């Protein structure tokens, strides 16, 4: 069961999420606000001026094979991680894959990281070591989605709008030791691009808690009143 997204927005005084490894705000660019994982646009995607919190969002057209590639290597081998984002799919269909975030070392078990929409559900895949969400998505709807891998318990978890949708014990940890990160496609030069809008992509190199993810999904921005209100 999904929860409604809280629609109370506040003035933002933080520039990126706490404890994140990388943050792509999609504010009319594909820069990483935290570290060195800034992206390069492929096939000229554009930015939409009505993102999730009033800023910009990345607009991707599937028929043009538009996506973002990040050539700087980031290791996900034998470690926990969390990927969160807001997404607004404008189309999808059964039998097709629509990439959200990926890194492909090879088409070998546990060496191909793919976070995607598979047909009409979310999928967290390591290649032959996958989990699908139980919730059917709707087009033209904003979703907060989170993909978590907990290395200590070998658990794959998918959250939708801050609520855990599915959890699965994986066969093994992710082992892909090479490959560019992609946003909006499953892998670089891939044929599985997303169709719609993506905003506020955040990478954490830990398994975030359910309470942290719920907070991210229901509090889009944060304001401190430490200095009072004038």
N, C-alpha and C positions, 0 to 999 in steps of 0.2 A: 504494500500500500504506500502510495507516494504522499508526501506532505506538501502543502502549498508553500511557495516561496514567499517569505515575508517581504512586503512591498514598502517598508519604511527605509529610506535611504538617508545617510548622514554625510556630512562633510568629511572628506578623507584626509587624515593627517599622517598616515603611514604610506610609504612609497612602494613597499612590496611586503609580501607575507612573511611573518616571523619564521625563522628556521628553514626557509626554503633554500634549495641549491640554485635554482634558476626560476625566473619569472618573466614571461612574455606577455606584457599588458596589451599588446596589439593597438597601442595608441598611435595609429597612422605609421607604424614601423614594426619591424620584427626583431627589435633589439632585446637582449636579455638584460633586465634592469639590475641584476645581482652579480653575474659572473661573465664568463667569456663564451657563452653559448648563444651568441647572436646568430640570427638566421639569414638566409638568402632566399628571395622569392623566386619561384619557378613559374614561368608562363604568365607572369604579370597579374597576380591577384590584386584586388583593391581593398579599400577599407571603408566600412559602413559607419556613418556618423551617429548611429543610435545603438551603441553596444549595451551591455547588460546594466551598467550603472551610469549611462548617459554619455560615456566617452565613445571611442571607436571600437569596432570589432573587425576581425579579418573576414573578408568575403571571398569564398571559394566557389568556382563554377566547375563542376565535375567534367562537363563536356570539353572544357579547355585544359583539363589535367593540371589544375593550379594547386600548388601546395608550397610549403616551406621546407627547406633543407638546412640542417645545421651540421657542417662538416667537422667541427671540433669534436673529438671522441670523448664520450662520457661512459665510463664503465658501469654496467648494471650486473656484473658477474657476481654470483653468490653473495648478494646483499639485498637488504630490504629497500623498497622505494614506493613512492606514491606519486601519481600524476592526477592533477585535478584541472578541470576546465569548465567553462560554460560553452554550450553548443546549441545551435539552432538549425537542425537539418531541414532543408527545404524539399528534399525528396529522398526516397530510398525504396527499395523493392526486394522481395524475397529472392534469394539466390545470388545476391550481389554483396560485396563488401565495400565499406566506406571508411577509409582510414582516418583516425584521429591523431594518433601518436605512434611512432614505431622506430625500431632499430633492427636492421637485418644483417646478421653475420653470415648465415647460410640457411638453406632450406633443410635443416636438420633438427631433430628433436631438441627442444630447449635452447635453440640458437637463433630464433626469429621472434623478436618482441613485436607484437601487433595489438594495439588497443583500437578498437573499431566498432562500427555498427555492422553486424552480420545479418543481412536481411532486414529485420525490424527490431532486433535486440542488440544490446551491448555485448562485446566479446573481449576477454582478456586472454591472449594467446601467447604461448612460448614456442609454438609449433608442435603439434601432437601432444600438447599438454595445456589444455584450454578450459575456460569456463564461460558460459553464456548467462546473461541476466534472464530472469524470469518475467520481466516486465516488457510488454510490447510498447515501443515508442510511437509517438505521433509526430508527423511533419508539422513545420511551422510553429514550433513550441520551443521555448528556452528550457534547457535542462542544465543543472549542475551535476556533473558526473565525476566520480573519483574511482581510480583503479589502484588497488593496494596489493603489494606483495610483501608478506611477512616471512623473511628468510628463516627466522628462528623456529617457526612452526610450519614452514613450507605451505603457506596458505595464500591463495588468490582470492581477493574480495572485490566486488563491484558495489558501489553506492550510487543511487540516483536521488537527486534532490536531498542529500544529507542522510538518507536512510539506507541501511545495508539491504541490498537486493539478493545477493547470492554470495556464498563462500564455498571454497573447494580446497581440499588438500592436493597439492600438485605432486607430480611424479618426481620432480627434482627442481633445483634452482635454475634460474636463467644462466646460460653459459656462453652466450654470444659475445666474443671478445673483440669485435670490430664493427664498423658500420656507422654511417651518419644517422643522426636523429632526424625524423621527419614529423612535421605537424600538418595534418590534413591529407596524409597519405600513409599507407602501411610501410612502404620503404622507398628509398630514393630511386627514381626512374620507374616507379611502380605504376600499375594500372588500376589502383583502387582509391582514387581521390574522393574526398568528402564533397558534399554539395550543400552549401549553406554558410553559416557564420560560426566562427570560433572566437572566444574571448577569454582573457585572463588565464592563460595556461601556466600552471605552477608545477615544478618538479621538486620533490623532497626525497632525500636519500635516507628515508626511514619509513616505517609503517605507521602512518598517522592513525590516531585513535578515532573511534566512532564519534566521540564528542567534538573533537577538532573538526572533523569533516562536516558534521551537522552545523557547527558554528560558521564555517566557511560558506555553506549553502544558504544559510538564512540571514547572515549579516554580510551584505555585499561590501560595505565600507564601514569604517570605524572612525569615531570622533572622540577626542579627549577634551573634556571641559576643564582641564587643570588650570587654565588661565582665565576662566570665567567666560561670560558671554557679554558682548558689547553691541 
